[in-house]
């Protein structure tokens, strides 16, 4: 037997430790919490999807025009894109309406195959899922009750109560803003933006932080009820989220979005649902 020299053994031990550490660092986590254990099927999840003949997507069907319920059916921009992708794979598409606060853990316990539901790319989420390239964009903003002029800048949130949606990009960004500006701001997070809007309308909070696209729909539904107080210098890019282990599915989604962009179909659908074509990173 050939003995390994002590120095070589030490180097090997450090190399193995580094490899183990890297593997551990790559384990999916969300805000420091490990995701439920998941192992991709041996032939890949794409083969499994094609064998069952159905692609299942997790959505929050309270976010028009991305996804919402109309006449008992989930419809919207994301749904049309998901249906096109499913057809591209040769399968049907089934959306599953789910609570946004638990949508990523639900992905890992295999309630669905992907999240194509206007999910904003954030650093904490990058630790949990693989994001596709962006397929839509939006801008964060703060709204108040109509006629309220007490909030004109970010600093004016000091001493106020700000509402948003639990586990949304808006909540993550609001926490960052409060910390960066050292604000004494109470942050209330609701399961859905609709509850935050209602609390604002009823005078229970001073403001809500959401995005332009979300608020545009709100303003159409409740004209004259709210005003935009501050447009935040935060532009949100949204993308499709897949489990980190499902590299075949993430690659297929990304290639499909590239095809939609190149053909002009993505801009066409953005115009159909939002009234304009969005600016996306190259």
N, C-alpha and C positions, 0 to 999 in steps of 0.2 A: 504493500500500500504506500502510495506517495503522500508524504505529510505536507500540508499546506503551511508555508512559512507564516509566522505570526503577523507580519505586516500585511501580507496578502489576505490573510484571514480577516484582519480588521477591516481592510478595504471592502472585502466581500460582504461583511456584516453590515457596513454602512450602506452599501449599494442596495442590499435586500431591504434594509430599514427604509431607505428612500423610496424604493418601489412600493412598499407597503403603505408608506405615508401618502404617496401620490394616489394610490388606489383608494385610500380612505378619503382623501380630499375630493375625489371625484364622485363620491357617493352623494346622491341627490339629497339636498336639504333645502328647507324653506324657513328663513328667519332663524336658522340654527337648529331647526327640528328635522330629524331624519324622516325621509319619506318611507311609507310602507315598502317592504322588500318586494322586488319584482324581478323576474328573470325573463328575458325575451324568449319566445318559443324557438326551438332549434332551427327550423327553416326560415325564421324571421316572421315578424308580425304581418308583413304584407301578404305572405303566403296564407297565413291564417285568415286574414280579412277576405281574401279572394275565395278561399275554401268555403267560408260561411256565407259568402255572397252579400255581405252587408258591412258598411263602414259606419261606426257609431261615433258621434261627436258630442262632447259635453258643451252646453251653452247656458247662458243665463238669459232667458227669453223675456227680459224686461229692459231692453236696451235698443229701442228703435233709432235709426233704421237698420242697425246691425242685425238684431234678432228680436222678434216680438211675436205675440200671439194675435192672430187675426182669424176670426171665424173658427176658433178652436184648433188652429194649425200654427205651428211655429214657422215664421217666414222672415225674410230680411236679406240684406247684403251678404252676410256670412253664410246663411243657409244656401243661397244660390251658388256661392263659390264652392261650398262643401259638396253640393249636389253635382256640380261640374267635375270636381275632383273624383268623386265616387264613380261617375260615369266613365271618366278617364281610366279608372282601375277596372271597370267592367262589373261594378257592384252597385247596389242601392245605398242610399244614405238615410240614417235614422238619427235625428237630434234628440238628446236627452236634456231636459230642463233641470238644472241643478243649482243649489245655493252657491253663490260665488265665493263665499268665505271658505268653502271646503273643496273647491273645484280641482285643485292640484292633487291633494291627497286622494280624491275620488278617481283621478286619472290613474294613480298608482295601484289602486285596488281593482282596476280593470272594469270600472263601470262604463268606460268608453275608451276609444282608441286615441283620441286627440282632443284638443281644445281649440276650436276655430270659432272664437267668440270675442273678437275685439280686445284681446288681452294685450295690454301695454307691456312693452319690454322694460323690465327693471332689473337692477343688479341682484336683489334677493331672489327673484324668479329665475334668473339665469343659473343659479345654483341648484335649482330644482328640476328644470325642464330644458329641452333643446328648442330654441326658437328658430323659426324660418326667417327668411329675409322679410322685412316689413311689406305689407300689402295695403296699408292705409295709415293715415296720420291724423292727428288732432292736436288741439292746444288747450292747456289747462286754464281755468279762469275761476273767479270767485263771484258769486251772485248774492244779491240781497233783496229784501222786499222792495217793491216799487216805491220810489220816493225817498228811500233811506240814503242819505248822503254822508253818513258817519264813517263809511269805509271807502277810502279813495286810493289808499296805498297798502302795501303789505304791512307796514308798521302800524296801521290803524286797526289791525286785528288784535293788538295788545289789549288785554282785558275783555275780549269778546269770546263768544262761543261759536265755534266753527264746526259744521256738520259735514259728513261725507259718507262713503260706503265702506263697510268693513272689508279689509284685505284688498282694497282696490289700489290702483296706482295713485289715485288722488289722495288716499289716506297716507301712503308711503311718502308722497311728495309734501303733504301738509306737515308731517312730523319733521321732515328735513327743514322746511321753511321756519317752523316754530323754533327749532334748535339753532338754526343759522342766525336768525334775527333776535334770538333770546327773548321770545315773546311769552307773556303770561296769557296764553290762549288755551281755553278748554276745547279739546277735540272730542266730538261725539261721533261714533261710527255706527251706522245702521246696516242691517243685512242688505238693504236695497237703497238706491238713490231716491226712489219715490218717497220713502219714509223720511229721508233727510229734507226733501223739498217740502213735504207736508209740515214738518216741524218748523221750517222757516216761515211758511205761509201763516202758521198759527202763532208765530212770535215766540216760539220756545228756544230758538237759536238765532244768532245774529247774521249768519252767512252760511253758504254751502260752497264747497269747492268740488267742481266736476270738470267737464270739458265742453268746448263749444258745440260739438255735435250733439251731445246729450242735452245741453241746455236749449239748443235750437228747437228740438222736439217739445221740450217743456214749455217754451214760450208760445209755441203754436197751440198747445193744448190749453194753456192758461194765460191768454193775452192780457197784458197790463198788470200782472201779479208780481213780476220780478224785474230787476235791472242787473246788468253786468256792472260790478263794482271795480274789479281789477282783472286785467288780462295778464296772466302770469307768463314769465319768459321761459315757459316749459312746453316743449313740443313732444307729444307722445307718438311714438311709432308702435303700431300694433302688428302682431305676428301670430302665426300658428304655433301652438305648444304641443310637443310630443314628449314621451318618456325618454330619458337620456339613453336607455338601453335600446330603444327602437330606432337604430340608425338608418335602417332601410326605409322606414316610413318618413322620417325627417328629410332624407335625401329626395324621396319621391315628391313630397310636398313642395320643397324648395325648387325643384326642377319644374314643377307644374306652375308655380307662381312666375318663374322666369318666362315660361311659355306664354302665360297670360299677359305679362307686361310687353313682351316682344311683339305679340300679335295685335296689341291695342285693346284686347278684350277687357283687361282689368280697368283701364281708363273708361271704357264704355260702361261698365257696370258701376263704377264710382259715380259717373254722371247720372246714370239711371236712378240710383238710390239717394245720392247726396246733392245732385245738381251741379257738380263740378268734378274735374279730374284732380286728384291729389298729387302734391309734390312728394316724391319718395327718394331715398338715397339711391345713388347709382350702384 
